[in-house]
């Protein structure tokens, strides 16, 4: 069943209401988020209600801290695809604005969850906070459920394989440290950056490594450097390659960007939306003494990426 995105919470049609909903920011849909969704799925089956997720755009952190460093792990489009793969039928994407930020926890439960969405069950994480001043917590959510007529389940903490907490912060830390494999273990899939291919300075094509250039926008910044990468094209094809994330210090670059070179590929990608999975860090960023030295290293990096992504049988 296809996932339907429902924007807002007022004036919804009857077939957009009445779900068993997982409530949270779902910035990554990591293993802890998946536990919350699994709880909602069990309630969905028991109640014969649609399985839904309630999330926010922009992320509340961006609303309250507009100057915070980039931290996004997923775009709304990526979020929808990840949730669809988990069997979610409906994504309630609520605009986080001044009105929503000002609602008390009780008002949020009464007006949004019960009144607007008509939720029959609300699943949340053990560390849920909601309402103005983040005064709502699991205990108050249970009380509001009893008062306003929806069931409540609270997921227990989920530990990562290394015993640490499974959290969005842990995913970001792994990426900052240049460990995309750890990020993938927490997320259940590789971390991927999605964006539209824009025109660059054409340097890569002149030195034998043409690249598709994508702005990083508000994505969390992985450790700058070279990565083995798999790129999903707009038509669904997946192409192995080597990606660079950084400012290009050798050529005195300024803007932070993602550049990906696709192996054995020569097609026009300008204006297309690509999704680039960073699978392995090959090396950190560095400034080379000459363009020739950089080209020599790029050839080595590309060969290493081929070995990682296309091992011989």
N, C-alpha and C positions, 0 to 999 in steps of 0.2 A: 504494500500500500504506500502510495506517495505521501511525502510529508507536505503539509500545508502550513504556510506562514501566516499568522494572524497578527496584524499590527494594531496595537492599542487594546483597551479593555472596556471601552464604553460602546453601547449600542450594538453589541455582537448579535449575530443571528443565532437562533436556537441550536443549529448544528455546529456552531463554533464554541459552544459552552458545554459544561458538564463533564469535563475530563478528570482523570486522575493525573495530577500534575507534579512534576519535579520542579522545585523552586530553587533558584540560585543564579550566580553569574555565569557559570559554565564556561569560564575563560580557559579553554583548553580541552574540556571533557576528558580529564585525566581519570585514573582509576578510582579516586574518591567520588568524583561526579558520577561515574558509571554505577557505583553502589546506590546512590540516590535514585538514579533512573531505574535501576533494577527494583528498588522498593516500590516506586510508582507503577512499574509494570505489573508487579504482583497485585497491587490494588486495582489496577485496570482490569486484570483478568477476573478478579473476584467480583467486581462491580459491573462488569460488562460495559465499561466506560472507555472512551478514547484515551490513549496514552499521550500525554502532553508534557512539554517543558515550558517553563516560564523563565525568560531571561531578559536582559536589559541592553539597550543600545542608545547612547554610548554606555560603556562600562561606568558604573558609579564613581570609580576612582578618577576617571577622566573628567567627570563633572565637578567633583570636589577639588581635584588637583589638576587644573588645566595645563600647568607647566611641568607636570611630572614627566620623567623620561619615558620614551616609548616602551610599552609593555604588552601589547596585544599578542595573543597566541593564535587567534583565529579571527577571520572576518565573519560577518553574518552568513555569507554564502557558504563558507567552509563549515560553519557550525551546523547549518541546515543539512549538509551532506553527511556529516559525521552522525548526527542524530538520526537521520533516515536509515543509516546502516545499522543503528541500534534498535530499529523497529518503532521509533517515535513517529506518531501520526500527525502531531500538531506542535508547532513552535509559536508560543505567544511571545512576540518580541515587543516589549514595552519601552516606549521612549522615556529615558530617564531625564527628566526636566525639573524645573523649579517646583511644579505642582507635585510631582511624585516624590521629590526629595523632601517636601514639607509635610507629607502625610505621617501621622503617628503610626506606630506599629498596629494599634487597634484599628485605625482608619484604613490602613492598607489591607488588613485581613478582612474587614467588613466590606469595604467599597470595591477593592480590586479582586481579591481572591473569591469571596463569596458572591458579592453583588455583580461585579463585572464579568468574571470568568465562570461563575457558577461552579466552582471546583467542588467535586465530590470527595476528593482526597488530595492532601498535600504532603509530598515527601520532601524532606530537607536534610541537610547535613548536620552533624553534631555541633558544628560551629556557626550555624546560621545566625545572621543578625539582619534585622530589617526595621524599617520605619525611621522617622527623623531621629537623629542622634544615635541610630543603631541600637535602640532600646529593646527591640524585639529579640527574643531568643527561643530556643526549643520549648522551654516551659510555657512561655506566653503563647507560642503558636498552638500548643495543645489546648490551652484554655480557650483561645479564640475559635479553634475548631469545634469544641463542645458548644460554644455560644452561638456560632454562626452556621453550624450544620455540615461541617466537612471533617472527614477522618484525617488523622495526622500520623506519620511515621517518621522517625528520626534515625538516620543511618549512623552506624558506629564508625569510628576512625578506621581508615584503611592504611596499612603500612606498605611501603615499597619493598621490593625484594631485598634491599640492603638494610631493612629495618627502619628506615627513616619515614617521615611523614609523606604521604602522597598528597601533594598540593601544587597549585599553580606556581607558588613561589619556588618550590623545589624544581619544577620544570625550567623556570627562568634561570635559576642558579646553574643548572646543568648546561644550559645554552651559553650563559655568560662564561662558563669555564671551558667551553669547547668540547663538551661531551654530548653530542647529539644522540648517541646510543642510549645513554641514561635518560635523556628526555623522551626518547621513543618508548623506553620501558614504562615510564610513568604515564605517557599518553595512550599507550596501546597502538601506536602508529608513529611513523616518522614526523618530526616537526616540518611544516611546509609553509613557504611564503608564496602567496598568490598575488598577481598583479598584472597590469597591462604592459606590454612591451613598448618601450619608448625609444626614440632615437638617441644614441650616444654620440661620442666623438669619432666613431668608426676606427679607432686605433686597433682594436682586436682583429678586424678584417685585414688590415694592412700587414699584420705580423703573423698571419696564419691561424689565428684563433678567434674567428667571428663569435660574438656573444649577443645574447638577448639581454637587454638591460631593463631592470624593473626597480622602481622606487620602493624603498623599505616602508614608507609611510609610518604608521604607528606600531609596526611590529616590534617586539622585543629584539634587541640587537644581540645576535649570537657573537661569540668571540670572532673578531675580524680575522679572516684568513681564507684558506682554500679548502673546499669540501668536495667529496664525491657526492653526486646528486642525481636524482631521477626527476625528470620533468614531464608533467602531464600536459599535453596539448589540448586545445579547445575541442578537437575531434575525438579525444579519449586516448590517443596514442601515448605511450610512455617511452621516453628516450633517455638513455643513460648519458651522463656528461660530467663535467667538472665545473664547480661554481666558485665564485669569489664574492665575499662580503666584506666591504670596507670602503675606504676613501681613495685608494690608489695612490699611495704616497710617492711612488717612483715617478709618476707624471704630475705630481703636485695637485692631485685631485682634492676637492673640497667636500662635495656632497657624498653622503653615505648611500651606497647602492648595492644591489645584487646583480651580478653579471654571470650568466651561465652559458657555457660552450657545450653544445650538443654534439655527441660523437656521430660521425658519418651522416651528417644532416646538412642540407643546403636548401632551405625553403624560407620564404618571406614570412616573418612572424610579427611584423610591426602592427600594433593595434590589437593584437590578440591577447587574451587572458591566459596566462600560464600558471601552473602550480608547481613549485620547485621544492622537492623533498631533500633536506640535507641529511645524508645518512652517516657520513664519517668525516671527521676532521683530518685533513692531510697535513696541514701545517698552519701556523699562525701567520699573520700579515707581517710584511717586512718591506723596507725601502732598499731597492737595489742600486748599485753604483752606476749601472748603465742599462739601456734598453736591451742590449744583447744578453746581459746576465739574466734579466727578467725573462726573456724568451726561452733561454736554456732551462731555467727553473720551471717555467710553465709546461714545457714538453715533459719534464720529469713528473710534474704533478698530474698531468693528463694520463700518463702511463700508469701511475699509481691508482688513479681513479678507475681506469679500465680494469685493473687487476681486482679491485674491490667489488666492482659492480658486474663485471663480465668474466668471472673466473673460468679457466679452461675445464672441460669435462674430465 
